Amino acid sequence: MSTLKVNTVESATTPTVLISDGLSVSGVSTLSGGLKVGTAVTISDNGNFGITGIMTASNFVGSGANLTGIDAGDFVKLDVATGAGGSGDLIFDNLDVATYKTFDLTLITKPTTDAATLRFRYRTGGASGSTITDAHHQVAYLYMSNSDQMSQNTNMGLGHMLLTQGVGNGGSGQEGVSLNMRISMCDANDNGDTKYRTNTVWWSVMVHNESLMPEWHMGNGTLTEGGGAGDTNYPTGFILDFSSGNVGNFSYQLYGLKR
């Protein structure tokens, strides 16, 4: 078998580097430009490997190619939706927590009532889910206002996790929130000593207002029940709502990371 040793592979004329079927690429420092991968291709990491440019996940998952050390099939798009909202909350029930331990959510929305705060709560019960509202949600977060003032806040023993301060709902389209959130959940197969610490949430939010001066929030929270000693009330979903009114216009993507 012939071997070509290079530090960089880069397209000469078109924005696509083609790795044909059945080839093995190892020890390459950088692949740059658009990348198209054939079937049965193996790309190995020698500890100093990077890929830059445009690369679609389907080139790895759909064609059967493998990026050593990263299984693209472990990160799965579960749901995508866009809607007018205005009639309720965003509820995600009956999540497959036996397959996925962690869920990534990106969300753009705004409340139907001005100055409402965005909140998160775990849910349990599978398809017929119910919201966990008792005092077991705990949260700590940082908040930077549009006047460059930073503050911190903790909320312990509440029935929800507070994600933001007040969010506007101006009709100009400038107000609302952009949320990135990672949600982890335990199930009956998790180690007993770590179950409490498994139900955790991390988030970062930009709150947009009409003055075009966004406010930044980031924090983490936990649910101090669901998987504790003798507790089988495991989370199987979650809800996002506002402190008053309903969820307005929204667009979200939900991904699952396999156990």
Phi and psi restraints in degrees (value plus and minus 20) as a CYANA .aco file:
   2 SER   PHI     -98.5   -58.5
   2 SER   PSI     128.3   168.3
   3 THR   PHI    -148.1  -108.1
   3 THR   PSI     108.9   148.9
   4 LEU   PHI    -130.9   -90.9
   4 LEU   PSI      98.7   138.7
   5 LYS   PHI    -126.5   -86.5
   5 LYS   PSI      98.3   138.3
   6 VAL   PHI    -161.9  -121.9
   6 VAL   PSI     142.9   182.9
   7 ASN   PHI    -114.5   -74.5
   7 ASN   PSI     -50.3   -10.3
   8 THR   PHI    -157.4  -117.4
   8 THR   PSI     113.7   153.7
   9 VAL   PHI    -133.5   -93.5
   9 VAL   PSI      99.5   139.5
  10 GLU   PHI    -159.7  -119.7
  10 GLU   PSI     119.6   159.6
  11 SER   PHI     -85.2   -45.2
  11 SER   PSI     117.3   157.3
  12 ALA   PHI    -102.8   -62.8
  12 ALA   PSI     -62.0   -22.0
  13 THR   PHI    -145.9  -105.9
  13 THR   PSI     -56.5   -16.5
  14 THR   PHI    -130.2   -90.2
  14 THR   PSI     137.1   177.1
  15 PRO   PHI    -100.7   -60.7
  15 PRO   PSI      21.7    61.7
  16 THR   PHI    -163.7  -123.7
  16 THR   PSI     105.2   145.2
  17 VAL   PHI    -117.8   -77.8
  17 VAL   PSI     104.4   144.4
  18 LEU   PHI    -125.4   -85.4
  18 LEU   PSI     102.0   142.0
  19 ILE   PHI    -126.2   -86.2
  19 ILE   PSI      90.8   130.8
  20 SER   PHI     -93.9   -53.9
  20 SER   PSI     148.4   188.4
  21 ASP   PHI     -76.0   -36.0
  21 ASP   PSI     117.7   157.7
  22 GLY   PHI      60.5   100.5
  22 GLY   PSI     -21.4    18.6
  23 LEU   PHI    -101.6   -61.6
  23 LEU   PSI     136.1   176.1
  24 SER   PHI    -139.5   -99.5
  24 SER   PSI     107.6   147.6
  25 VAL   PHI    -137.7   -97.7
  25 VAL   PSI     103.1   143.1
  26 SER   PHI    -163.0  -123.0
  26 SER   PSI     128.0   168.0
  27 GLY   PHI      53.7    93.7
  27 GLY   PSI      -9.0    31.0
  28 VAL   PHI    -104.7   -64.7
  28 VAL   PSI     113.4   153.4
  29 SER   PHI     -92.4   -52.4
  29 SER   PSI     -64.5   -24.5
  30 THR   PHI    -165.7  -125.7
  30 THR   PSI     116.5   156.5
  31 LEU   PHI    -135.5   -95.5
  31 LEU   PSI      99.0   139.0
  32 SER   PHI    -142.0  -102.0
  32 SER   PSI     140.8   180.8
  33 GLY   PHI      68.2   108.2
  33 GLY   PSI     158.2   198.2
  34 GLY   PHI     -80.9   -40.9
  34 GLY   PSI     119.3   159.3
  35 LEU   PHI    -141.7  -101.7
  35 LEU   PSI     103.6   143.6
  36 LYS   PHI    -139.1   -99.1
  36 LYS   PSI     104.5   144.5
  37 VAL   PHI    -132.6   -92.6
  37 VAL   PSI     113.6   153.6
  38 GLY   PHI    -102.4   -62.4
  38 GLY   PSI    -186.4  -146.4
  39 THR   PHI    -105.8   -65.8
  39 THR   PSI     132.7   172.7
  40 ALA   PHI      35.4    75.4
  40 ALA   PSI      17.8    57.8
  41 VAL   PHI    -119.0   -79.0
  41 VAL   PSI     116.0   156.0
  42 THR   PHI    -136.5   -96.5
  42 THR   PSI     106.0   146.0
  43 ILE   PHI    -134.8   -94.8
  43 ILE   PSI      95.0   135.0
  44 SER   PHI    -120.8   -80.8
  44 SER   PSI     125.1   165.1
  45 ASP   PHI    -117.1   -77.1
  45 ASP   PSI     103.2   143.2
  46 ASN   PHI    -118.8   -78.8
  46 ASN   PSI      -2.3    37.7
  47 GLY   PHI      73.7   113.7
  47 GLY   PSI     -26.9    13.1
  48 ASN   PHI    -166.7  -126.7
  48 ASN   PSI      42.5    82.5
  49 PHE   PHI    -147.4  -107.4
  49 PHE   PSI     115.6   155.6
  50 GLY   PHI    -163.3  -123.3
  50 GLY   PSI     132.4   172.4
  51 ILE   PHI    -143.3  -103.3
  51 ILE   PSI     106.0   146.0
  52 THR   PHI    -141.5  -101.5
  52 THR   PSI     139.1   179.1
  53 GLY   PHI      76.7   116.7
  53 GLY   PSI    -177.4  -137.4
  54 ILE   PHI    -114.6   -74.6
  54 ILE   PSI     107.9   147.9
  55 MET   PHI    -166.7  -126.7
  55 MET   PSI     103.8   143.8
  56 THR   PHI    -113.9   -73.9
  56 THR   PSI     124.0   164.0
  57 ALA   PHI     -81.6   -41.6
  57 ALA   PSI     -50.4   -10.4
  58 SER   PHI     -83.6   -43.6
  58 SER   PSI     -44.8    -4.8
  59 ASN   PHI     -85.8   -45.8
  59 ASN   PSI     -45.8    -5.8
  60 PHE   PHI    -113.5   -73.5
  60 PHE   PSI     -69.8   -29.8
  61 VAL   PHI     -94.0   -54.0
  61 VAL   PSI     -69.2   -29.2
  62 GLY   PHI     -89.8   -49.8
  62 GLY   PSI     -53.6   -13.6
  63 SER   PHI    -113.1   -73.1
  63 SER   PSI     -25.8    14.2
  64 GLY   PHI      64.3   104.3
  64 GLY   PSI      -9.6    30.4
  65 ALA   PHI     -94.0   -54.0
  65 ALA   PSI     139.7   179.7
  66 ASN   PHI    -151.4  -111.4
  66 ASN   PSI     107.1   147.1
  67 LEU   PHI    -119.9   -79.9
  67 LEU   PSI      86.1   126.1
  68 THR   PHI     -75.3   -35.3
  68 THR   PSI     109.3   149.3
  69 GLY   PHI      72.9   112.9
  69 GLY   PSI     -35.5     4.5
  70 ILE   PHI    -153.7  -113.7
  70 ILE   PSI      94.4   134.4
  71 ASP   PHI    -116.2   -76.2
  71 ASP   PSI      83.7   123.7
  72 ALA   PHI     -79.8   -39.8
  72 ALA   PSI     -43.6    -3.6
  73 GLY   PHI     -91.4   -51.4
  73 GLY   PSI     -31.9     8.1
  74 ASP   PHI     -98.4   -58.4
  74 ASP   PSI     -36.6     3.4
  75 PHE   PHI    -132.2   -92.2
  75 PHE   PSI      87.7   127.7
  76 VAL   PHI    -141.0  -101.0
  76 VAL   PSI     112.0   152.0
  77 LYS   PHI     -93.9   -53.9
  77 LYS   PSI     102.0   142.0
  78 LEU   PHI    -122.1   -82.1
  78 LEU   PSI     -54.1   -14.1
  79 ASP   PHI    -181.1  -141.1
  79 ASP   PSI     122.7   162.7
  80 VAL   PHI    -159.5  -119.5
  80 VAL   PSI     113.1   153.1
  81 ALA   PHI    -174.0  -134.0
  81 ALA   PSI     130.1   170.1
  82 THR   PHI    -156.4  -116.4
  82 THR   PSI     117.1   157.1
  83 GLY   PHI    -176.9  -136.9
  83 GLY   PSI     148.6   188.6
  84 ALA   PHI    -100.1   -60.1
  84 ALA   PSI     -42.6    -2.6
  85 GLY   PHI      42.7    82.7
  85 GLY   PSI    -174.3  -134.3
  86 GLY   PHI      72.3   112.3
  86 GLY   PSI     -26.6    13.4
  87 SER   PHI    -143.3  -103.3
  87 SER   PSI     -17.3    22.7
  88 GLY   PHI     157.7   197.7
  88 GLY   PSI    -175.3  -135.3
  89 ASP   PHI    -130.3   -90.3
  89 ASP   PSI     153.1   193.1
  90 LEU   PHI    -115.6   -75.6
  90 LEU   PSI      94.5   134.5
  91 ILE   PHI    -141.0  -101.0
  91 ILE   PSI     110.3   150.3
  92 PHE   PHI    -140.2  -100.2
  92 PHE   PSI      85.0   125.0
  93 ASP   PHI    -133.9   -93.9
  93 ASP   PSI     143.2   183.2
  94 ASN   PHI      37.4    77.4
  94 ASN   PSI      18.0    58.0
  95 LEU   PHI     -89.3   -49.3
  95 LEU   PSI     125.5   165.5
  96 ASP   PHI    -102.2   -62.2
  96 ASP   PSI      60.1   100.1
  97 VAL   PHI     -95.5   -55.5
  97 VAL   PSI     -32.3     7.7
  98 ALA   PHI     -94.7   -54.7
  98 ALA   PSI     -49.6    -9.6
  99 THR   PHI    -113.4   -73.4
  99 THR   PSI     -61.7   -21.7
 100 TYR   PHI    -133.7   -93.7
 100 TYR   PSI     107.3   147.3
 101 LYS   PHI    -113.0   -73.0
 101 LYS   PSI     -47.1    -7.1
 102 THR   PHI    -151.8  -111.8
 102 THR   PSI     121.9   161.9
 103 PHE   PHI    -146.7  -106.7
 103 PHE   PSI     113.9   153.9
 104 ASP   PHI    -128.6   -88.6
 104 ASP   PSI     108.9   148.9
 105 LEU   PHI    -145.0  -105.0
 105 LEU   PSI     111.5   151.5
 106 THR   PHI    -135.3   -95.3
 106 THR   PSI     115.6   155.6
 107 LEU   PHI    -165.5  -125.5
 107 LEU   PSI     115.5   155.5
 108 ILE   PHI    -140.9  -100.9
 108 ILE   PSI     105.4   145.4
 109 THR   PHI    -181.9  -141.9
 109 THR   PSI     159.3   199.3
 110 LYS   PHI    -174.2  -134.2
 110 LYS   PSI     138.4   178.4
 111 PRO   PHI    -101.7   -61.7
 111 PRO   PSI     140.9   180.9
 112 THR   PHI    -103.8   -63.8
 112 THR   PSI     -34.4     5.6
 113 THR   PHI    -134.1   -94.1
 113 THR   PSI     111.8   151.8
 114 ASP   PHI     -85.1   -45.1
 114 ASP   PSI     124.0   164.0
 115 ALA   PHI      46.0    86.0
 115 ALA   PSI       6.3    46.3
 116 ALA   PHI    -103.7   -63.7
 116 ALA   PSI     129.2   169.2
 117 THR   PHI    -114.3   -74.3
 117 THR   PSI     126.2   166.2
 118 LEU   PHI    -108.9   -68.9
 118 LEU   PSI     115.3   155.3
 119 ARG   PHI    -151.5  -111.5
 119 ARG   PSI     135.6   175.6
 120 PHE   PHI    -148.2  -108.2
 120 PHE   PSI     121.3   161.3
 121 ARG   PHI    -165.4  -125.4
 121 ARG   PSI     124.8   164.8
 122 TYR   PHI     -95.0   -55.0
 122 TYR   PSI     135.5   175.5
 123 ARG   PHI    -147.3  -107.3
 123 ARG   PSI     139.5   179.5
 124 THR   PHI    -158.1  -118.1
 124 THR   PSI     146.5   186.5
 125 GLY   PHI      82.0   122.0
 125 GLY   PSI     -12.9    27.1
 126 GLY   PHI      47.3    87.3
 126 GLY   PSI    -154.8  -114.8
 127 ALA   PHI     -83.9   -43.9
 127 ALA   PSI     -51.6   -11.6
 128 SER   PHI    -119.0   -79.0
 128 SER   PSI      28.4    68.4
 129 GLY   PHI     -82.0   -42.0
 129 GLY   PSI     133.3   173.3
 130 SER   PHI    -152.8  -112.8
 130 SER   PSI     128.6   168.6
 131 THR   PHI    -100.5   -60.5
 131 THR   PSI     114.4   154.4
 132 ILE   PHI    -100.1   -60.1
 132 ILE   PSI      88.2   128.2
 133 THR   PHI    -133.2   -93.2
 133 THR   PSI     -23.6    16.4
 134 ASP   PHI     -95.6   -55.6
 134 ASP   PSI     155.0   195.0
 135 ALA   PHI    -101.5   -61.5
 135 ALA   PSI      46.1    86.1
 136 HIS   PHI    -147.0  -107.0
 136 HIS   PSI     -17.6    22.4
 137 HIS   PHI    -110.7   -70.7
 137 HIS   PSI     108.7   148.7
 138 GLN   PHI    -147.0  -107.0
 138 GLN   PSI     125.6   165.6
 139 VAL   PHI    -170.7  -130.7
 139 VAL   PSI     129.7   169.7
 140 ALA   PHI    -159.4  -119.4
 140 ALA   PSI     113.8   153.8
 141 TYR   PHI    -170.6  -130.6
 141 TYR   PSI     140.5   180.5
 142 LEU   PHI    -125.7   -85.7
 142 LEU   PSI     127.4   167.4
 143 TYR   PHI    -158.5  -118.5
 143 TYR   PSI     105.6   145.6
 144 MET   PHI    -135.2   -95.2
 144 MET   PSI      99.2   139.2
 145 SER   PHI    -100.3   -60.3
 145 SER   PSI     151.6   191.6
 146 ASN   PHI     -96.1   -56.1
 146 ASN   PSI     -19.3    20.7
 147 SER   PHI    -123.6   -83.6
 147 SER   PSI       0.1    40.1
 148 ASP   PHI      45.2    85.2
 148 ASP   PSI       4.5    44.5
 149 GLN   PHI    -120.3   -80.3
 149 GLN   PSI     110.1   150.1
 150 MET   PHI    -129.3   -89.3
 150 MET   PSI     117.7   157.7
 151 SER   PHI    -159.1  -119.1
 151 SER   PSI     145.1   185.1
 152 GLN   PHI    -146.6  -106.6
 152 GLN   PSI     136.3   176.3
 153 ASN   PHI    -167.4  -127.4
 153 ASN   PSI     125.6   165.6
 154 THR   PHI    -150.4  -110.4
 154 THR   PSI     120.7   160.7
 155 ASN   PHI    -151.3  -111.3
 155 ASN   PSI      91.7   131.7
 156 MET   PHI    -132.8   -92.8
 156 MET   PSI     122.6   162.6
 157 GLY   PHI      49.2    89.2
 157 GLY   PSI       9.4    49.4
 158 LEU   PHI    -120.1   -80.1
 158 LEU   PSI     149.6   189.6
 159 GLY   PHI    -109.2   -69.2
 159 GLY   PSI      -8.0    32.0
 160 HIS   PHI    -181.1  -141.1
 160 HIS   PSI     149.0   189.0
 161 MET   PHI    -126.5   -86.5
 161 MET   PSI     102.2   142.2
 162 LEU   PHI    -102.2   -62.2
 162 LEU   PSI     100.9   140.9
 163 LEU   PHI    -118.4   -78.4
 163 LEU   PSI     -47.8    -7.8
 164 THR   PHI    -163.9  -123.9
 164 THR   PSI     149.1   189.1
 165 GLN   PHI    -101.9   -61.9
 165 GLN   PSI    -185.6  -145.6
 166 GLY   PHI     -81.8   -41.8
 166 GLY   PSI     117.0   157.0
 167 VAL   PHI    -134.1   -94.1
 167 VAL   PSI     111.0   151.0
 168 GLY   PHI    -100.8   -60.8
 168 GLY   PSI     143.8   183.8
 169 ASN   PHI    -151.3  -111.3
 169 ASN   PSI      15.5    55.5
 170 GLY   PHI     -73.2   -33.2
 170 GLY   PSI     117.1   157.1
 171 GLY   PHI     -89.3   -49.3
 171 GLY   PSI     -30.1     9.9
 172 SER   PHI     -88.7   -48.7
 172 SER   PSI     -33.3     6.7
 173 GLY   PHI      68.2   108.2
 173 GLY   PSI     -22.5    17.5
 174 GLN   PHI    -104.2   -64.2
 174 GLN   PSI     -43.4    -3.4
 175 GLU   PHI    -114.2   -74.2
 175 GLU   PSI     136.2   176.2
 176 GLY   PHI     119.5   159.5
 176 GLY   PSI    -184.4  -144.4
 177 VAL   PHI    -151.1  -111.1
 177 VAL   PSI     129.6   169.6
 178 SER   PHI    -140.3  -100.3
 178 SER   PSI      94.4   134.4
 179 LEU   PHI    -136.7   -96.7
 179 LEU   PSI     115.9   155.9
 180 ASN   PHI    -142.6  -102.6
 180 ASN   PSI     106.5   146.5
 181 MET   PHI    -160.9  -120.9
 181 MET   PSI     119.7   159.7
 182 ARG   PHI    -137.1   -97.1
 182 ARG   PSI     105.5   145.5
 183 ILE   PHI    -141.6  -101.6
 183 ILE   PSI     103.4   143.4
 184 SER   PHI    -131.9   -91.9
 184 SER   PSI     125.9   165.9
 185 MET   PHI    -158.0  -118.0
 185 MET   PSI     122.7   162.7
 186 CYS   PHI    -112.9   -72.9
 186 CYS   PSI     143.0   183.0
 187 ASP   PHI    -161.9  -121.9
 187 ASP   PSI    -193.8  -153.8
 188 ALA   PHI     -84.2   -44.2
 188 ALA   PSI     -37.3     2.7
 189 ASN   PHI    -107.5   -67.5
 189 ASN   PSI     -27.8    12.2
 190 ASP   PHI     -95.0   -55.0
 190 ASP   PSI     133.8   173.8
 191 ASN   PHI     -80.7   -40.7
 191 ASN   PSI     113.6   153.6
 192 GLY   PHI     -78.1   -38.1
 192 GLY   PSI     -54.0   -14.0
 193 ASP   PHI     -94.7   -54.7
 193 ASP   PSI     -37.2     2.8
 194 THR   PHI    -131.5   -91.5
 194 THR   PSI     -19.4    20.6
 195 LYS   PHI     -81.4   -41.4
 195 LYS   PSI     -63.8   -23.8
 196 TYR   PHI     -77.8   -37.8
 196 TYR   PSI     -60.9   -20.9
 197 ARG   PHI    -101.8   -61.8
 197 ARG   PSI     -24.8    15.2
 198 THR   PHI    -101.2   -61.2
 198 THR   PSI     -52.4   -12.4
 199 ASN   PHI     -99.7   -59.7
 199 ASN   PSI      61.0   101.0
 200 THR   PHI    -149.4  -109.4
 200 THR   PSI     134.9   174.9
 201 VAL   PHI    -154.9  -114.9
 201 VAL   PSI     117.4   157.4
 202 TRP   PHI    -145.7  -105.7
 202 TRP   PSI     120.8   160.8
 203 TRP   PHI    -170.2  -130.2
 203 TRP   PSI     138.3   178.3
 204 SER   PHI    -158.0  -118.0
 204 SER   PSI     111.5   151.5
 205 VAL   PHI    -152.9  -112.9
 205 VAL   PSI     116.3   156.3
 206 MET   PHI    -126.7   -86.7
 206 MET   PSI     103.0   143.0
 207 VAL   PHI    -119.4   -79.4
 207 VAL   PSI      98.4   138.4
 208 HIS   PHI    -118.4   -78.4
 208 HIS   PSI     122.6   162.6
 209 ASN   PHI    -154.9  -114.9
 209 ASN   PSI     154.5   194.5
 210 GLU   PHI     -87.2   -47.2
 210 GLU   PSI     -40.5    -0.5
 211 SER   PHI    -100.0   -60.0
 211 SER   PSI     -20.8    19.2
 212 LEU   PHI      40.8    80.8
 212 LEU   PSI       7.4    47.4
 213 MET   PHI    -135.6   -95.6
 213 MET   PSI      72.5   112.5
 214 PRO   PHI     -88.5   -48.5
 214 PRO   PSI     133.9   173.9
 215 GLU   PHI    -129.7   -89.7
 215 GLU   PSI     123.4   163.4
 216 TRP   PHI    -134.9   -94.9
 216 TRP   PSI     112.7   152.7
 217 HIS   PHI    -149.5  -109.5
 217 HIS   PSI     118.3   158.3
 218 MET   PHI    -166.6  -126.6
 218 MET   PSI     128.8   168.8
 219 GLY   PHI    -194.8  -154.8
 219 GLY   PSI    -194.8  -154.8
 220 ASN   PHI    -166.2  -126.2
 220 ASN   PSI     138.5   178.5
 221 GLY   PHI    -169.9  -129.9
 221 GLY   PSI     151.2   191.2
 222 THR   PHI    -166.9  -126.9
 222 THR   PSI     138.2   178.2
 223 LEU   PHI    -130.6   -90.6
 223 LEU   PSI      95.8   135.8
 224 THR   PHI    -110.9   -70.9
 224 THR   PSI      17.4    57.4
 225 GLU   PHI    -173.9  -133.9
 225 GLU   PSI     155.1   195.1
 226 GLY   PHI      65.8   105.8
 226 GLY   PSI      63.9   103.9
 227 GLY   PHI      87.3   127.3
 227 GLY   PSI     -18.4    21.6
 228 GLY   PHI     -92.7   -52.7
 228 GLY   PSI     158.4   198.4
 229 ALA   PHI     -76.3   -36.3
 229 ALA   PSI     101.1   141.1
 230 GLY   PHI      54.7    94.7
 230 GLY   PSI     -14.3    25.7
 231 ASP   PHI    -122.3   -82.3
 231 ASP   PSI     101.5   141.5
 232 THR   PHI    -131.3   -91.3
 232 THR   PSI      -5.0    35.0
 233 ASN   PHI    -105.7   -65.7
 233 ASN   PSI      45.1    85.1
 234 TYR   PHI     -96.9   -56.9
 234 TYR   PSI     122.6   162.6
 235 PRO   PHI     -84.4   -44.4
 235 PRO   PSI     119.9   159.9
 236 THR   PHI    -150.4  -110.4
 236 THR   PSI     -10.0    30.0
 237 GLY   PHI    -198.7  -158.7
 237 GLY   PSI    -191.3  -151.3
 238 PHE   PHI    -178.0  -138.0
 238 PHE   PSI     145.8   185.8
 239 ILE   PHI    -154.0  -114.0
 239 ILE   PSI     121.0   161.0
 240 LEU   PHI    -137.7   -97.7
 240 LEU   PSI     107.5   147.5
 241 ASP   PHI    -165.5  -125.5
 241 ASP   PSI     152.9   192.9
 242 PHE   PHI    -127.2   -87.2
 242 PHE   PSI     135.8   175.8
 243 SER   PHI     -85.5   -45.5
 243 SER   PSI     -41.2    -1.2
 244 SER   PHI    -168.3  -128.3
 244 SER   PSI     132.2   172.2
 245 GLY   PHI      52.4    92.4
 245 GLY   PSI    -178.2  -138.2
 246 ASN   PHI    -143.5  -103.5
 246 ASN   PSI     154.6   194.6
 247 VAL   PHI     -93.3   -53.3
 247 VAL   PSI     108.0   148.0
 248 GLY   PHI    -107.2   -67.2
 248 GLY   PSI    -165.9  -125.9
 249 ASN   PHI     -71.8   -31.8
 249 ASN   PSI     118.2   158.2
 250 PHE   PHI    -167.0  -127.0
 250 PHE   PSI     137.2   177.2
 251 SER   PHI    -169.0  -129.0
 251 SER   PSI     108.0   148.0
 252 TYR   PHI    -163.1  -123.1
 252 TYR   PSI     140.5   180.5
 253 GLN   PHI    -154.0  -114.0
 253 GLN   PSI     112.5   152.5
 254 LEU   PHI    -141.2  -101.2
 254 LEU   PSI     107.7   147.7
 255 TYR   PHI    -140.9  -100.9
 255 TYR   PSI     131.8   171.8
 256 GLY   PHI    -137.7   -97.7
 256 GLY   PSI     118.6   158.6
 257 LEU   PHI    -128.4   -88.4
 257 LEU   PSI      98.4   138.4
 258 LYS   PHI     -85.9   -45.9
 258 LYS   PSI     133.6   173.6
